[in-house]
């Protein structure tokens, strides 16, 4: 599996792990209804989810991660 596909899957999984609990919590504890519940959860997950990117370096392709709660950029693989 290529590094680009891995970074895409990491992005998706990171987003889903934050989106689903947020969807439940926003639906249960706020007075929002209709389309506002998933849209609010989407925005929260978009801001809080880690971002992964595959970059070609002189030593090969590597995956890097940037997250709101971690200072700087971390190399994953």
PyMOL Python script that loads the backbone (N, CA, C, O; Angstrom):
from pymol import cmd

cmd.read_pdbstr("""\
ATOM      1  N   UNK A   1       0.846  -1.173   0.000  1.00  0.00           N
ATOM      2  CA  UNK A   1       0.000   0.000   0.000  1.00  0.00           C
ATOM      3  C   UNK A   1       0.899   1.245   0.000  1.00  0.00           C
ATOM      4  O   UNK A   1       1.865   1.328   0.759  1.00  0.00           O
ATOM      5  N   UNK A   2       0.568   2.190  -0.847  1.00  0.00           N
ATOM      6  CA  UNK A   2       1.410   3.378  -0.966  1.00  0.00           C
ATOM      7  C   UNK A   2       1.212   4.308   0.237  1.00  0.00           C
ATOM      8  O   UNK A   2       0.222   4.214   0.962  1.00  0.00           O
ATOM      9  N   UNK A   3       2.164   5.187   0.419  1.00  0.00           N
ATOM     10  CA  UNK A   3       2.127   6.135   1.543  1.00  0.00           C
ATOM     11  C   UNK A   3       0.963   7.127   1.396  1.00  0.00           C
ATOM     12  O   UNK A   3       0.399   7.574   2.395  1.00  0.00           O
ATOM     13  N   UNK A   4       0.607   7.468   0.152  1.00  0.00           N
ATOM     14  CA  UNK A   4      -0.511   8.386  -0.058  1.00  0.00           C
ATOM     15  C   UNK A   4      -1.825   7.755   0.382  1.00  0.00           C
ATOM     16  O   UNK A   4      -2.672   8.421   0.977  1.00  0.00           O
ATOM     17  N   UNK A   5      -1.991   6.472   0.088  1.00  0.00           N
ATOM     18  CA  UNK A   5      -3.205   5.772   0.505  1.00  0.00           C
ATOM     19  C   UNK A   5      -3.237   5.644   2.025  1.00  0.00           C
ATOM     20  O   UNK A   5      -4.287   5.828   2.642  1.00  0.00           O
ATOM     21  N   UNK A   6      -2.094   5.332   2.629  1.00  0.00           N
ATOM     22  CA  UNK A   6      -2.030   5.241   4.086  1.00  0.00           C
ATOM     23  C   UNK A   6      -2.376   6.580   4.739  1.00  0.00           C
ATOM     24  O   UNK A   6      -3.121   6.618   5.718  1.00  0.00           O
ATOM     25  N   UNK A   7      -1.843   7.667   4.209  1.00  0.00           N
ATOM     26  CA  UNK A   7      -2.137   8.977   4.794  1.00  0.00           C
ATOM     27  C   UNK A   7      -3.618   9.324   4.630  1.00  0.00           C
ATOM     28  O   UNK A   7      -4.208   9.934   5.522  1.00  0.00           O
ATOM     29  N   UNK A   8      -4.224   8.945   3.509  1.00  0.00           N
ATOM     30  CA  UNK A   8      -5.653   9.165   3.314  1.00  0.00           C
ATOM     31  C   UNK A   8      -6.465   8.377   4.335  1.00  0.00           C
ATOM     32  O   UNK A   8      -7.409   8.907   4.921  1.00  0.00           O
ATOM     33  N   UNK A   9      -6.103   7.119   4.550  1.00  0.00           N
ATOM     34  CA  UNK A   9      -6.810   6.291   5.528  1.00  0.00           C
ATOM     35  C   UNK A   9      -6.623   6.821   6.944  1.00  0.00           C
ATOM     36  O   UNK A   9      -7.569   6.820   7.732  1.00  0.00           O
ATOM     37  N   UNK A  10      -5.424   7.272   7.276  1.00  0.00           N
ATOM     38  CA  UNK A  10      -5.185   7.869   8.595  1.00  0.00           C
ATOM     39  C   UNK A  10      -6.040   9.118   8.784  1.00  0.00           C
ATOM     40  O   UNK A  10      -6.610   9.324   9.855  1.00  0.00           O
ATOM     41  N   UNK A  11      -6.132   9.957   7.745  1.00  0.00           N
ATOM     42  CA  UNK A  11      -6.975  11.155   7.816  1.00  0.00           C
ATOM     43  C   UNK A  11      -8.435  10.771   8.045  1.00  0.00           C
ATOM     44  O   UNK A  11      -9.119  11.360   8.881  1.00  0.00           O
ATOM     45  N   UNK A  12      -8.900   9.779   7.295  1.00  0.00           N
ATOM     46  CA  UNK A  12     -10.288   9.341   7.417  1.00  0.00           C
ATOM     47  C   UNK A  12     -10.574   8.780   8.799  1.00  0.00           C
ATOM     48  O   UNK A  12     -11.573   9.141   9.420  1.00  0.00           O
ATOM     49  N   UNK A  13      -9.707   7.901   9.286  1.00  0.00           N
ATOM     50  CA  UNK A  13      -9.916   7.298  10.596  1.00  0.00           C
ATOM     51  C   UNK A  13      -9.832   8.335  11.721  1.00  0.00           C
ATOM     52  O   UNK A  13     -10.618   8.292  12.668  1.00  0.00           O
ATOM     53  N   UNK A  14      -8.891   9.255  11.616  1.00  0.00           N
ATOM     54  CA  UNK A  14      -8.773  10.315  12.613  1.00  0.00           C
ATOM     55  C   UNK A  14     -10.015  11.196  12.649  1.00  0.00           C
ATOM     56  O   UNK A  14     -10.457  11.617  13.718  1.00  0.00           O
ATOM     57  N   UNK A  15     -10.571  11.470  11.478  1.00  0.00           N
ATOM     58  CA  UNK A  15     -11.784  12.284  11.397  1.00  0.00           C
ATOM     59  C   UNK A  15     -12.976  11.534  11.991  1.00  0.00           C
ATOM     60  O   UNK A  15     -13.743  12.101  12.769  1.00  0.00           O
ATOM     61  N   UNK A  16     -13.130  10.265  11.628  1.00  0.00           N
ATOM     62  CA  UNK A  16     -14.279   9.472  12.084  1.00  0.00           C
ATOM     63  C   UNK A  16     -14.258   9.273  13.595  1.00  0.00           C
ATOM     64  O   UNK A  16     -15.301   9.315  14.247  1.00  0.00           O
ATOM     65  N   UNK A  17     -13.065   9.057  14.147  1.00  0.00           N
ATOM     66  CA  UNK A  17     -12.948   8.845  15.593  1.00  0.00           C
ATOM     67  C   UNK A  17     -13.417  10.078  16.371  1.00  0.00           C
ATOM     68  O   UNK A  17     -13.917   9.948  17.488  1.00  0.00           O
ATOM     69  N   UNK A  18     -13.264  11.245  15.804  1.00  0.00           N
ATOM     70  CA  UNK A  18     -13.736  12.460  16.479  1.00  0.00           C
ATOM     71  C   UNK A  18     -15.172  12.799  16.083  1.00  0.00           C
ATOM     72  O   UNK A  18     -15.938  13.289  16.912  1.00  0.00           O
ATOM     73  N   UNK A  19     -15.545  12.544  14.830  1.00  0.00           N
ATOM     74  CA  UNK A  19     -16.872  12.916  14.332  1.00  0.00           C
ATOM     75  C   UNK A  19     -18.004  12.146  15.011  1.00  0.00           C
ATOM     76  O   UNK A  19     -18.988  12.748  15.440  1.00  0.00           O
ATOM     77  N   UNK A  20     -17.877  10.830  15.111  1.00  0.00           N
ATOM     78  CA  UNK A  20     -18.984  10.027  15.638  1.00  0.00           C
ATOM     79  C   UNK A  20     -19.332  10.348  17.095  1.00  0.00           C
ATOM     80  O   UNK A  20     -20.508  10.549  17.398  1.00  0.00           O
ATOM     81  N   UNK A  21     -18.350  10.405  18.011  1.00  0.00           N
ATOM     82  CA  UNK A  21     -18.731  10.804  19.379  1.00  0.00           C
ATOM     83  C   UNK A  21     -19.277  12.234  19.453  1.00  0.00           C
ATOM     84  O   UNK A  21     -20.180  12.518  20.240  1.00  0.00           O
ATOM     85  N   UNK A  22     -18.726  13.126  18.634  1.00  0.00           N
ATOM     86  CA  UNK A  22     -19.213  14.503  18.622  1.00  0.00           C
ATOM     87  C   UNK A  22     -20.650  14.560  18.106  1.00  0.00           C
ATOM     88  O   UNK A  22     -21.463  15.330  18.617  1.00  0.00           O
ATOM     89  N   UNK A  23     -20.962  13.755  17.104  1.00  0.00           N
ATOM     90  CA  UNK A  23     -22.325  13.693  16.574  1.00  0.00           C
ATOM     91  C   UNK A  23     -23.297  13.263  17.665  1.00  0.00           C
ATOM     92  O   UNK A  23     -24.368  13.848  17.820  1.00  0.00           O
ATOM     93  N   UNK A  24     -22.915  12.239  18.418  1.00  0.00           N
ATOM     94  CA  UNK A  24     -23.765  11.773  19.515  1.00  0.00           C
ATOM     95  C   UNK A  24     -23.913  12.850  20.595  1.00  0.00           C
ATOM     96  O   UNK A  24     -25.024  13.121  21.051  1.00  0.00           O
ATOM     97  N   UNK A  25     -22.810  13.454  20.999  1.00  0.00           N
ATOM     98  CA  UNK A  25     -22.845  14.444  22.082  1.00  0.00           C
ATOM     99  C   UNK A  25     -23.616  15.710  21.694  1.00  0.00           C
ATOM    100  O   UNK A  25     -24.374  16.253  22.496  1.00  0.00           O
ATOM    101  N   UNK A  26     -23.416  16.167  20.470  1.00  0.00           N
ATOM    102  CA  UNK A  26     -24.139  17.367  20.018  1.00  0.00           C
ATOM    103  C   UNK A  26     -25.627  17.068  19.922  1.00  0.00           C
ATOM    104  O   UNK A  26     -26.449  17.903  20.299  1.00  0.00           O
ATOM    105  N   UNK A  27     -25.986  15.889  19.424  1.00  0.00           N
ATOM    106  CA  UNK A  27     -27.396  15.528  19.331  1.00  0.00           C
ATOM    107  C   UNK A  27     -28.052  15.357  20.685  1.00  0.00           C
ATOM    108  O   UNK A  27     -29.236  15.657  20.843  1.00  0.00           O
ATOM    109  N   UNK A  28     -27.308  14.884  21.655  1.00  0.00           N
ATOM    110  CA  UNK A  28     -27.878  14.595  22.980  1.00  0.00           C
ATOM    111  C   UNK A  28     -27.925  15.822  23.887  1.00  0.00           C
ATOM    112  O   UNK A  28     -28.907  16.014  24.604  1.00  0.00           O
ATOM    113  N   UNK A  29     -26.887  16.654  23.870  1.00  0.00           N
ATOM    114  CA  UNK A  29     -26.754  17.710  24.864  1.00  0.00           C
ATOM    115  C   UNK A  29     -26.981  19.131  24.350  1.00  0.00           C
ATOM    116  O   UNK A  29     -26.795  20.087  25.103  1.00  0.00           O
ATOM    117  N   UNK A  30     -27.368  19.287  23.116  1.00  0.00           N
ATOM    118  CA  UNK A  30     -27.692  20.635  22.618  1.00  0.00           C
ATOM    119  C   UNK A  30     -29.125  20.642  22.107  1.00  0.00           C
ATOM    120  O   UNK A  30     -29.743  19.590  21.948  1.00  0.00           O
ATOM    121  N   UNK A  31     -29.635  21.807  21.858  1.00  0.00           N
ATOM    122  CA  UNK A  31     -30.998  21.940  21.343  1.00  0.00           C
ATOM    123  C   UNK A  31     -31.001  22.083  19.821  1.00  0.00           C
ATOM    124  O   UNK A  31     -31.991  22.522  19.236  1.00  0.00           O
ATOM    125  N   UNK A  32     -29.899  21.714  19.191  1.00  0.00           N
ATOM    126  CA  UNK A  32     -29.845  21.771  17.738  1.00  0.00           C
ATOM    127  C   UNK A  32     -30.653  20.614  17.161  1.00  0.00           C
ATOM    128  O   UNK A  32     -30.770  19.556  17.779  1.00  0.00           O
ATOM    129  N   UNK A  33     -31.209  20.828  15.973  1.00  0.00           N
ATOM    130  CA  UNK A  33     -31.930  19.755  15.306  1.00  0.00           C
ATOM    131  C   UNK A  33     -31.746  19.870  13.800  1.00  0.00           C
ATOM    132  O   UNK A  33     -31.251  20.878  13.295  1.00  0.00           O
ATOM    133  N   UNK A  34     -32.145  18.843  13.104  1.00  0.00           N
ATOM    134  CA  UNK A  34     -32.049  18.837  11.657  1.00  0.00           C
ATOM    135  C   UNK A  34     -30.604  18.746  11.185  1.00  0.00           C
ATOM    136  O   UNK A  34     -29.800  17.995  11.737  1.00  0.00           O
ATOM    137  N   UNK A  35     -30.295  19.511  10.171  1.00  0.00           N
ATOM    138  CA  UNK A  35     -28.973  19.488   9.547  1.00  0.00           C
ATOM    139  C   UNK A  35     -27.894  20.120  10.418  1.00  0.00           C
ATOM    140  O   UNK A  35     -26.707  19.914  10.164  1.00  0.00           O
ATOM    141  N   UNK A  36     -28.277  20.883  11.435  1.00  0.00           N
ATOM    142  CA  UNK A  36     -27.302  21.558  12.287  1.00  0.00           C
ATOM    143  C   UNK A  36     -26.468  20.588  13.105  1.00  0.00           C
ATOM    144  O   UNK A  36     -25.303  20.873  13.383  1.00  0.00           O
ATOM    145  N   UNK A  37     -27.022  19.459  13.496  1.00  0.00           N
ATOM    146  CA  UNK A  37     -26.284  18.491  14.314  1.00  0.00           C
ATOM    147  C   UNK A  37     -25.094  17.913  13.543  1.00  0.00           C
ATOM    148  O   UNK A  37     -23.970  17.997  14.036  1.00  0.00           O
ATOM    149  N   UNK A  38     -25.293  17.328  12.352  1.00  0.00           N
ATOM    150  CA  UNK A  38     -24.121  16.802  11.631  1.00  0.00           C
ATOM    151  C   UNK A  38     -23.160  17.885  11.153  1.00  0.00           C
ATOM    152  O   UNK A  38     -21.954  17.649  11.081  1.00  0.00           O
ATOM    153  N   UNK A  39     -23.674  19.067  10.826  1.00  0.00           N
ATOM    154  CA  UNK A  39     -22.791  20.142  10.376  1.00  0.00           C
ATOM    155  C   UNK A  39     -21.908  20.643  11.519  1.00  0.00           C
ATOM    156  O   UNK A  39     -20.726  20.916  11.311  1.00  0.00           O
ATOM    157  N   UNK A  40     -22.463  20.764  12.706  1.00  0.00           N
ATOM    158  CA  UNK A  40     -21.676  21.174  13.870  1.00  0.00           C
ATOM    159  C   UNK A  40     -20.625  20.122  14.194  1.00  0.00           C
ATOM    160  O   UNK A  40     -19.475  20.458  14.475  1.00  0.00           O
ATOM    161  N   UNK A  41     -21.012  18.856  14.158  1.00  0.00           N
ATOM    162  CA  UNK A  41     -20.066  17.764  14.410  1.00  0.00           C
ATOM    163  C   UNK A  41     -18.966  17.741  13.360  1.00  0.00           C
ATOM    164  O   UNK A  41     -17.802  17.493  13.676  1.00  0.00           O
ATOM    165  N   UNK A  42     -19.334  18.001  12.113  1.00  0.00           N
ATOM    166  CA  UNK A  42     -18.350  18.047  11.031  1.00  0.00           C
ATOM    167  C   UNK A  42     -17.313  19.135  11.274  1.00  0.00           C
ATOM    168  O   UNK A  42     -16.114  18.902  11.119  1.00  0.00           O
ATOM    169  N   UNK A  43     -17.772  20.317  11.653  1.00  0.00           N
ATOM    170  CA  UNK A  43     -16.844  21.428  11.876  1.00  0.00           C
ATOM    171  C   UNK A  43     -15.924  21.159  13.062  1.00  0.00           C
ATOM    172  O   UNK A  43     -14.732  21.461  12.999  1.00  0.00           O
ATOM    173  N   UNK A  44     -16.460  20.596  14.138  1.00  0.00           N
ATOM    174  CA  UNK A  44     -15.642  20.276  15.306  1.00  0.00           C
ATOM    175  C   UNK A  44     -14.597  19.229  14.939  1.00  0.00           C
ATOM    176  O   UNK A  44     -13.426  19.369  15.290  1.00  0.00           O
ATOM    177  N   UNK A  45     -15.017  18.179  14.233  1.00  0.00           N
ATOM    178  CA  UNK A  45     -14.081  17.120  13.837  1.00  0.00           C
ATOM    179  C   UNK A  45     -13.041  17.653  12.855  1.00  0.00           C
ATOM    180  O   UNK A  45     -11.877  17.259  12.910  1.00  0.00           O
ATOM    181  N   UNK A  46     -13.448  18.532  11.972  1.00  0.00           N
ATOM    182  CA  UNK A  46     -12.513  19.111  11.010  1.00  0.00           C
ATOM    183  C   UNK A  46     -11.411  19.891  11.714  1.00  0.00           C
ATOM    184  O   UNK A  46     -10.254  19.847  11.298  1.00  0.00           O
ATOM    185  N   UNK A  47     -11.763  20.597  12.769  1.00  0.00           N
ATOM    186  CA  UNK A  47     -10.776  21.380  13.513  1.00  0.00           C
ATOM    187  C   UNK A  47      -9.903  20.526  14.424  1.00  0.00           C
ATOM    188  O   UNK A  47      -8.716  20.813  14.581  1.00  0.00           O
ATOM    189  N   UNK A  48     -10.467  19.479  15.028  1.00  0.00           N
ATOM    190  CA  UNK A  48      -9.747  18.708  16.037  1.00  0.00           C
ATOM    191  C   UNK A  48      -9.005  17.490  15.500  1.00  0.00           C
ATOM    192  O   UNK A  48      -8.112  16.981  16.177  1.00  0.00           O
ATOM    193  N   UNK A  49      -9.338  17.012  14.324  1.00  0.00           N
ATOM    194  CA  UNK A  49      -8.715  15.789  13.788  1.00  0.00           C
ATOM    195  C   UNK A  49      -7.275  16.066  13.345  1.00  0.00           C
ATOM    196  O   UNK A  49      -6.979  17.145  12.832  1.00  0.00           O
ATOM    197  N   UNK A  50      -6.390  15.099  13.540  1.00  0.00           N
ATOM    198  CA  UNK A  50      -5.017  15.266  13.054  1.00  0.00           C
ATOM    199  C   UNK A  50      -4.974  15.215  11.527  1.00  0.00           C
ATOM    200  O   UNK A  50      -5.804  14.566  10.891  1.00  0.00           O
ATOM    201  N   UNK A  51      -4.008  15.898  10.962  1.00  0.00           N
ATOM    202  CA  UNK A  51      -3.840  15.946   9.504  1.00  0.00           C
ATOM    203  C   UNK A  51      -2.586  15.159   9.121  1.00  0.00           C
ATOM    204  O   UNK A  51      -1.517  15.385   9.687  1.00  0.00           O
ATOM    205  N   UNK A  52      -2.710  14.249   8.176  1.00  0.00           N
ATOM    206  CA  UNK A  52      -1.601  13.432   7.702  1.00  0.00           C
ATOM    207  C   UNK A  52      -1.326  13.770   6.246  1.00  0.00           C
ATOM    208  O   UNK A  52      -2.242  14.067   5.479  1.00  0.00           O
ATOM    209  N   UNK A  53      -0.029  13.720   5.870  1.00  0.00           N
ATOM    210  CA  UNK A  53       0.333  14.001   4.494  1.00  0.00           C
ATOM    211  C   UNK A  53       1.563  13.193   4.113  1.00  0.00           C
ATOM    212  O   UNK A  53       2.522  13.101   4.879  1.00  0.00           O
ATOM    213  N   UNK A  54       1.524  12.609   2.918  1.00  0.00           N
ATOM    214  CA  UNK A  54       2.666  11.874   2.386  1.00  0.00           C
ATOM    215  C   UNK A  54       3.511  12.842   1.556  1.00  0.00           C
ATOM    216  O   UNK A  54       3.001  13.517   0.662  1.00  0.00           O
ATOM    217  N   UNK A  55       4.799  12.900   1.862  1.00  0.00           N
ATOM    218  CA  UNK A  55       5.704  13.835   1.187  1.00  0.00           C
ATOM    219  C   UNK A  55       6.929  13.071   0.700  1.00  0.00           C
ATOM    220  O   UNK A  55       7.487  12.239   1.415  1.00  0.00           O
ATOM    221  N   UNK A  56       7.334  13.370  -0.528  1.00  0.00           N
ATOM    222  CA  UNK A  56       8.553  12.772  -1.066  1.00  0.00           C
ATOM    223  C   UNK A  56       9.755  13.548  -0.546  1.00  0.00           C
ATOM    224  O   UNK A  56       9.844  14.764  -0.715  1.00  0.00           O
ATOM    225  N   UNK A  57      10.667  12.840   0.081  1.00  0.00           N
ATOM    226  CA  UNK A  57      11.897  13.429   0.593  1.00  0.00           C
ATOM    227  C   UNK A  57      13.070  12.783  -0.133  1.00  0.00           C
ATOM    228  O   UNK A  57      12.881  11.784  -0.826  1.00  0.00           O
ATOM    229  N   UNK A  58      14.275  13.327   0.008  1.00  0.00           N
ATOM    230  CA  UNK A  58      15.433  12.701  -0.633  1.00  0.00           C
ATOM    231  C   UNK A  58      15.672  11.258  -0.164  1.00  0.00           C
ATOM    232  O   UNK A  58      16.259  10.458  -0.894  1.00  0.00           O
ATOM    233  N   UNK A  59      15.220  10.928   1.045  1.00  0.00           N
ATOM    234  CA  UNK A  59      15.416   9.561   1.549  1.00  0.00           C
ATOM    235  C   UNK A  59      14.194   8.675   1.304  1.00  0.00           C
ATOM    236  O   UNK A  59      14.118   7.579   1.860  1.00  0.00           O
ATOM    237  N   UNK A  60      13.243   9.117   0.494  1.00  0.00           N
ATOM    238  CA  UNK A  60      12.056   8.329   0.179  1.00  0.00           C
ATOM    239  C   UNK A  60      10.790   9.031   0.634  1.00  0.00           C
ATOM    240  O   UNK A  60      10.837  10.114   1.218  1.00  0.00           O
ATOM    241  N   UNK A  61       9.664   8.403   0.361  1.00  0.00           N
ATOM    242  CA  UNK A  61       8.380   8.980   0.722  1.00  0.00           C
ATOM    243  C   UNK A  61       8.085   8.707   2.193  1.00  0.00           C
ATOM    244  O   UNK A  61       8.244   7.583   2.669  1.00  0.00           O
ATOM    245  N   UNK A  62       7.649   9.752   2.913  1.00  0.00           N
ATOM    246  CA  UNK A  62       7.369   9.638   4.344  1.00  0.00           C
ATOM    247  C   UNK A  62       6.014  10.262   4.652  1.00  0.00           C
ATOM    248  O   UNK A  62       5.514  11.103   3.905  1.00  0.00           O
ATOM    249  N   UNK A  63       5.432   9.833   5.773  1.00  0.00           N
ATOM    250  CA  UNK A  63       4.157  10.381   6.219  1.00  0.00           C
ATOM    251  C   UNK A  63       4.414  11.290   7.418  1.00  0.00           C
ATOM    252  O   UNK A  63       5.094  10.913   8.372  1.00  0.00           O
ATOM    253  N   UNK A  64       3.854  12.492   7.344  1.00  0.00           N
ATOM    254  CA  UNK A  64       3.987  13.462   8.421  1.00  0.00           C
ATOM    255  C   UNK A  64       2.607  13.791   8.980  1.00  0.00           C
ATOM    256  O   UNK A  64       1.606  13.733   8.266  1.00  0.00           O
ATOM    257  N   UNK A  65       2.565  14.138  10.271  1.00  0.00           N
ATOM    258  CA  UNK A  65       1.316  14.449  10.941  1.00  0.00           C
ATOM    259  C   UNK A  65       1.419  15.812  11.623  1.00  0.00           C
ATOM    260  O   UNK A  65       2.435  16.148  12.231  1.00  0.00           O
ATOM    261  N   UNK A  66       0.349  16.579  11.506  1.00  0.00           N
ATOM    262  CA  UNK A  66       0.226  17.840  12.220  1.00  0.00           C
ATOM    263  C   UNK A  66      -1.098  17.797  12.968  1.00  0.00           C
ATOM    264  O   UNK A  66      -2.126  17.398  12.420  1.00  0.00           O
ATOM    265  N   UNK A  67      -1.054  18.215  14.236  1.00  0.00           N
ATOM    266  CA  UNK A  67      -2.249  18.159  15.058  1.00  0.00           C
ATOM    267  C   UNK A  67      -2.292  19.378  15.951  1.00  0.00           C
ATOM    268  O   UNK A  67      -1.250  19.901  16.347  1.00  0.00           O
ATOM    269  N   UNK A  68      -3.467  19.825  16.264  1.00  0.00           N
ATOM    270  CA  UNK A  68      -3.673  21.000  17.091  1.00  0.00           C
ATOM    271  C   UNK A  68      -3.037  20.845  18.470  1.00  0.00           C
ATOM    272  O   UNK A  68      -2.557  21.825  19.040  1.00  0.00           O
ATOM    273  N   UNK A  69      -3.028  19.630  19.012  1.00  0.00           N
ATOM    274  CA  UNK A  69      -2.561  19.392  20.373  1.00  0.00           C
ATOM    275  C   UNK A  69      -1.090  19.000  20.462  1.00  0.00           C
ATOM    276  O   UNK A  69      -0.582  18.767  21.559  1.00  0.00           O
ATOM    277  N   UNK A  70      -0.404  18.923  19.336  1.00  0.00           N
ATOM    278  CA  UNK A  70       1.025  18.600  19.318  1.00  0.00           C
ATOM    279  C   UNK A  70       1.753  19.743  18.622  1.00  0.00           C
ATOM    280  O   UNK A  70       1.354  20.178  17.542  1.00  0.00           O
ATOM    281  N   UNK A  71       2.812  20.221  19.241  1.00  0.00           N
ATOM    282  CA  UNK A  71       3.570  21.323  18.668  1.00  0.00           C
ATOM    283  C   UNK A  71       4.435  20.802  17.514  1.00  0.00           C
ATOM    284  O   UNK A  71       5.151  19.812  17.661  1.00  0.00           O
ATOM    285  N   UNK A  72       4.358  21.467  16.396  1.00  0.00           N
ATOM    286  CA  UNK A  72       5.185  21.109  15.254  1.00  0.00           C
ATOM    287  C   UNK A  72       4.597  19.967  14.427  1.00  0.00           C
ATOM    288  O   UNK A  72       3.437  19.581  14.570  1.00  0.00           O
ATOM    289  N   UNK A  73       5.467  19.447  13.549  1.00  0.00           N
ATOM    290  CA  UNK A  73       5.090  18.377  12.634  1.00  0.00           C
ATOM    291  C   UNK A  73       5.878  17.121  13.047  1.00  0.00           C
ATOM    292  O   UNK A  73       7.083  17.182  13.289  1.00  0.00           O
ATOM    293  N   UNK A  74       5.177  15.997  13.120  1.00  0.00           N
ATOM    294  CA  UNK A  74       5.813  14.736  13.519  1.00  0.00           C
ATOM    295  C   UNK A  74       5.907  13.804  12.332  1.00  0.00           C
ATOM    296  O   UNK A  74       4.977  13.713  11.531  1.00  0.00           O
ATOM    297  N   UNK A  75       7.031  13.107  12.216  1.00  0.00           N
ATOM    298  CA  UNK A  75       7.191  12.092  11.170  1.00  0.00           C
ATOM    299  C   UNK A  75       6.585  10.798  11.672  1.00  0.00           C
ATOM    300  O   UNK A  75       6.896  10.349  12.775  1.00  0.00           O
ATOM    301  N   UNK A  76       5.725  10.197  10.870  1.00  0.00           N
ATOM    302  CA  UNK A  76       5.074   8.943  11.251  1.00  0.00           C
ATOM    303  C   UNK A  76       5.829   7.763  10.670  1.00  0.00           C
ATOM    304  O   UNK A  76       6.169   6.834  11.402  1.00  0.00           O
ATOM    305  N   UNK A  77       6.100   7.777   9.370  1.00  0.00           N
ATOM    306  CA  UNK A  77       6.814   6.658   8.735  1.00  0.00           C
ATOM    307  C   UNK A  77       7.764   7.209   7.685  1.00  0.00           C
ATOM    308  O   UNK A  77       8.468   6.443   7.026  1.00  0.00           O
TER     309      UNK A  77
END
""", "prot")
cmd.dss("prot")
cmd.show_as("cartoon", "prot")
cmd.util.cbc("prot")
cmd.orient("prot")
